[in-house]
Amino acid sequence: MLKVESTTHHVGTFIFMTDKTSAVLKWLGTALFLAAGLLISSNIEISRYGYVLFGIGHLLFMYVFWKDKPMLAQNIMFSVIDVWGIYNWFIK
């Protein structure tokens, strides 16, 4: 039987995601969250776009943490909040 050892799989991510890819996506999500928080807390004309950045970040984290059920649940709930914010600021 063929034994395959890999350092590319770790808890919470897809098996085909490398550690480097996972790290890049996590940092990208972190940057999106920081930018979104800054936009919303600034209370300026473009603040509403913070909800869009949060939404993208949470979708990204749902992908990264697909197998980590608590993180997945957290990001699903935050995505619902993001949709509510987008609705209130862009549609309503």
KEVO-661270 format. One record per residue (C-alpha): x, z, y; residue number from 1. Coordinates in steps of 0.5 Angstrom, whole numbers, padded with zeros to 4 digits. Layout:
N
PALUM    px    pz    py   n
PALUM     X     Z     Y NUM
...
***
This chain:
92
PALUM    px    pz    py   n
PALUM  0000  0000  0000   1
PALUM  0002 -0002  0007   2
PALUM  0004  0004  0011   3
PALUM  0003  0003  0019   4
PALUM  0005  0008  0024   5
PALUM  0003  0007  0031   6
PALUM  0004  0011  0037   7
PALUM -0001  0007  0041   8
PALUM -0007  0011  0038   9
PALUM -0009  0018  0041  10
PALUM -0015  0022  0042  11
PALUM -0021  0019  0046  12
PALUM -0019  0012  0046  13
PALUM -0020  0005  0042  14
PALUM -0015  0004  0037  15
PALUM -0012 -0003  0040  16
PALUM -0011  0001  0047  17
PALUM -0003  0002  0048  18
PALUM -0001  0008  0051  19
PALUM  0001  0004  0057  20
PALUM -0005  0001  0058  21
PALUM -0009  0007  0057  22
PALUM -0004  0011  0062  23
PALUM -0005  0005  0067  24
PALUM -0013  0005  0066  25
PALUM -0013  0013  0067  26
PALUM -0009  0012  0074  27
PALUM -0013  0006  0076  28
PALUM -0019  0011  0075  29
PALUM -0016  0016  0079  30
PALUM -0014  0012  0085  31
PALUM -0022  0009  0085  32
PALUM -0024  0017  0085  33
PALUM -0020  0019  0090  34
PALUM -0021  0013  0095  35
PALUM -0029  0014  0093  36
PALUM -0028  0021  0095  37
PALUM -0025  0020  0101  38
PALUM -0030  0014  0103  39
PALUM -0036  0019  0102  40
PALUM -0033  0025  0105  41
PALUM -0031  0021  0112  42
PALUM -0038  0020  0113  43
PALUM -0037  0013  0117  44
PALUM -0041  0006  0116  45
PALUM -0037  0004  0110  46
PALUM -0038  0011  0106  47
PALUM -0043  0008  0102  48
PALUM -0038  0004  0098  49
PALUM -0035  0010  0095  50
PALUM -0041  0010  0090  51
PALUM -0039  0003  0088  52
PALUM -0032  0005  0087  53
PALUM -0034  0012  0083  54
PALUM -0039  0007  0079  55
PALUM -0033  0003  0077  56
PALUM -0028  0009  0076  57
PALUM -0034  0012  0071  58
PALUM -0035  0005  0068  59
PALUM -0027  0005  0067  60
PALUM -0027  0012  0064  61
PALUM -0033  0011  0059  62
PALUM -0029  0005  0056  63
PALUM -0022  0009  0056  64
PALUM -0025  0016  0053  65
PALUM -0030  0012  0048  66
PALUM -0029  0016  0043  67
PALUM -0028  0023  0047  68
PALUM -0035  0025  0046  69
PALUM -0035  0030  0052  70
PALUM -0031  0026  0057  71
PALUM -0036  0020  0055  72
PALUM -0042  0024  0056  73
PALUM -0039  0027  0063  74
PALUM -0038  0020  0065  75
PALUM -0045  0017  0063  76
PALUM -0048  0023  0067  77
PALUM -0044  0021  0073  78
PALUM -0045  0014  0073  79
PALUM -0053  0016  0073  80
PALUM -0051  0019  0080  81
PALUM -0047  0013  0082  82
PALUM -0053  0009  0081  83
PALUM -0058  0014  0084  84
PALUM -0053  0014  0090  85
PALUM -0052  0006  0090  86
PALUM -0060  0006  0090  87
PALUM -0061  0010  0096  88
PALUM -0055  0007  0100  89
PALUM -0056  0000  0099  90
PALUM -0063 -0001  0096  91
PALUM -0068  0004  0099  92
***
